[in-house]
Structure formats: C-alpha cells, structure tokens
C-alpha cells in the first residue's frame, strides 16, 4: 500500500476521473438501453452508444485496459451475438436496465443467471466490468489479470469466460474482503488481484512460477506502469494549467470563478487551484442532484448575480463525447442562456469536430448555438493579452471555434 505506483494509489485512491466515470457510465447506459428499446442501436460496436460506455470504462486504464475487446463485433465468428440477433440484443438491453435499477445483490445475481441461461454467443462475464460501475460494493471487475491473480492467491483454477466461475470468484472475494476490510468498493480488491495477476506483486503462492517465467514480463510491466504514471502526471498538469488560465481570465473579466469541487487541491505554479475559486458554489436554488453535477464542471464563470455565464470542460485524454454530455446537461439543468466550451489539445481537434457532428448533436439546434471549443495552444498563447484587453466573455470569440 506504500508503493506510489501501485494500482491502489494511481487508479483506486488518487484518480478523480475514476469517480467521474461512475456518473458518465450510468448516463451512457441509459442511452444504450433507450437505443435498444427503440431499435436504433445498430449492428456494430463502432459508433454505437455501447462504444461510448465501454470507452469510458477503458479510459480507467490499468485494471480496465482492454475492456472493450470482448464487445468488438467479430464478423467471422459472429460474436458477440448482440448486434445481428434482435432477440439477444433486446435481452441484453433488459439485463442492463434491470442491473441499473437493481436495489440489492440478489436482483443483480438473478439477472446474471438469466443472462447466462440464454447462452448468447460471445457475451460472457466481461459484462461484469459494466456491473461494477453500477454496484461497486457488490460486484468486482473481471479480466484476465484479475482471474490469474485470483487463482494464484486462492489456489483455484477458475475459467475466464464462465459466468458461474465469475460468481464463484465473487463469493470468495466478498468473504475475504469482510475479513481484511480492504475497502467497501471491490475495485480495491480487484486492483490487488490485478497486481498479482500481472506479475507486479509477487507472493509466496506464485513466487516460483513468477521467478522462473514471469520475471522479464514483470520488468516490462514495471516500466510500462512507470511511463503510465508519468503520462498521467503530465496530463494532470496540463489539465490544471488550463483551469488556471481560465480562472485567471475569468477573474480579470470581473466574473466570479468556480473550479470543480474535486480539483480544489490540485496545484499549478505552486498554488492550489482552490485559491482561484469561490470556496462555495452559490447555486443553492438547484436540486441536489443537479447541484452535484454542476459542481463538477471543470470551470464556471458567474456574474455578480451568481448566474452562470459560461462553463468549460477540459478534455486532455478523457472522452470528448462525455465532456459534451456534461456541458449539455449543464445547459439543461440551469435553465438559462450560457456559453459552453470544450477545451482540448490541438491534436484532438478532428475528434471534437467528429463528435459535434454526431447526428444526435446536429439535431440539437440550441446546442450548436451555445457550444464552441478552445484549443490549448490558443489559450496558452493569448491568455495574458485577453486578461489585459478583455472586458467580458466576448474576448473569447476570436479563438473560439465551432462546427
């Protein structure tokens, strides 16, 4: 637990994006369920609403690396059989809907058993990675490294593609976790198993095998993890830098500035971002659920009457699509005109354009009129000048881009 590059610290404990993902994935699943029910889901993984959900899961890195692969449509094998078979697709949608609204573990357990009995070709316990983000205290994630770590730690030989094997593994994890109290969130225990299964953590139970056959692989994993941690640090610094520039610019224009609640402790240039933000978001008229969503927008500008003038979502490496959804939710939630901006690296400009040209967004005329995007380079280069010469939000017009 003292290893700063362990999954426990880099993914489970100190990753704010992990917590944001729970909300994004739940919202995305509602779209998947709706598309299936309305027969607009499509016949491929690519471009579907399911791709958005699984991408949000895969972006958690490390533990969920490769989570999308089981859901890719493999035409030669005709799997997973939820794209061409309408009955299987509908059953999958009903399964997701039941899990989304389940109130206890028995309800989810029963749905898993029913799904398993349908024997949908290619649709196995990789789906547990979705269930985890709905019920993290009841159902652990599931992948090759986790299974390998489980077998080593518990001296078992469960199979990767079996739902019954997953449920057996879950029972052992729950029983052991009750004894050691690692965390109520089973992601912590899954992270431990992932470390063992990937060869990064060596135990007495697997020492001979690891030393004999996995040492070279372990070194590669260590190097890869080291680079991942460095990349994450660079990304976090760039994210904080953009929030810093936007906060500084907002204040110079005479606006109150709010920085996402969970980013107040982040630092840039030796100062905590919270120093540039209101200590409390003065939107007490909003419902709690709406307030919780709005308070996590990366940067807000408010006028002297505490009305939101603009919202900014910084998307360094996370899903552009989910960023658009968060901003769109903001505009619908506050019920007043405000300008919305995606802020992203220059290399992601094509991706932004493609996402904003999705049919679902093109149909929303109101969205096109209020949403633009800013590139990192423009904000970095022009921030000082805008602070000096700007008088209101229109100073962003020369660098704001739209589709």
C-alpha positions, 0 to 999 in steps of 0.5 A: 500500500506504500508503493506510489505506483501501485494500482491502489494509489494511481487508479483506486485512491488518487484518480478523480476521473475514476469517480467521474466515470461512475456518473458518465457510465450510468448516463451512457447506459441509459442511452444504450438501453433507450437505443435498444428499446427503440431499435436504433442501436445498430449492428456494430460496436463502432459508433454505437452508444455501447462504444461510448460506455465501454470507452469510458470504462477503458479510459480507467486504464490499468485494471480496465485496459482492454475492456472493450475487446470482448464487445468488438463485433467479430464478423467471422465468428459472429460474436458477440451475438448482440448486434445481428440477433434482435432477440439477444440484443433486446435481452441484453438491453433488459439485463442492463436496465434491470442491473441499473435499477437493481436495489440489492445483490440478489436482483443483480445475481438473478439477472446474471443467471438469466443472462447466462441461461440464454447462452448468447454467443460471445457475451460472457462475464466481461459484462461484469466490468459494466456491473461494477460501475453500477454496484461497486460494493457488490460486484468486482471487475473481471479480466484476465489479470484479475482471474490469474491473480485470483487463482494464484492467491486462492489456489483455484483454477477458475475459467475466464469466460464462465459466468458461474466461475465469475460468481464463484470468484465473487463469493470468495472475494466478498468473504475475504474482503469482510475479513481484511476490510480492504475497502467497501468498493471491490475495485480495491480488491480487484486492483490487488488481484490485478497486481498479482495477476500481472506479475507486479506483486509477487507472493509466496503462492506464485513466487516460483512460477513468477521467478522462473517465467514471469520475471522479464514480463514483470520488468516490462510491466514495471516500466510500462506502469512507470511511463503510465504514471508519468503520462498521467502526471503530465496530463494532470498538469496540463489539465490544471494549467488550463483551469488556471488560465481560465480562472485567471481570465475569468477573474480579470473579466470581473466574473466570479470563478468556480473550479470543480469541487474535486480539483480544489487541491490540485496545484499549478505554479505552486498554488492550489487551484482552490485559491482561484475559486469561490470556496462555495458554489452559490447555486443553492436554488438547484436540486441536489442532484443537479447541484452535484453535477454542476459542481463538477464542471471543470470551470464556471464563470458567474456574474455578480448575480451568481448566474452562470455565464459560461462553463468549460470542460477540459478534455486532455485524454478523457472522452470528448463525447462525455465532456459534451454530455456534461456541458449539455446537461449543464445547459439543461439543468440551469435553465438559462442562456450560457456559453459552453466550451470544450477545451482540448489539445490541438491534436484532438481537434478532428475528434471534437469536430467528429463528435459535434457532428454526431447526428444526435448533436446536429439535431440539437439546434440550441446546442450548436448555438451555445457550444464552441471549443478552445484549443490549448495552444490558443489559450496558452498563447493569448491568455495574458493579452485577453486578461489585459484587453478583455472586458467580458466573455466576448474576448473569447470569440476570436479563438473560439471555434465551432462546427 
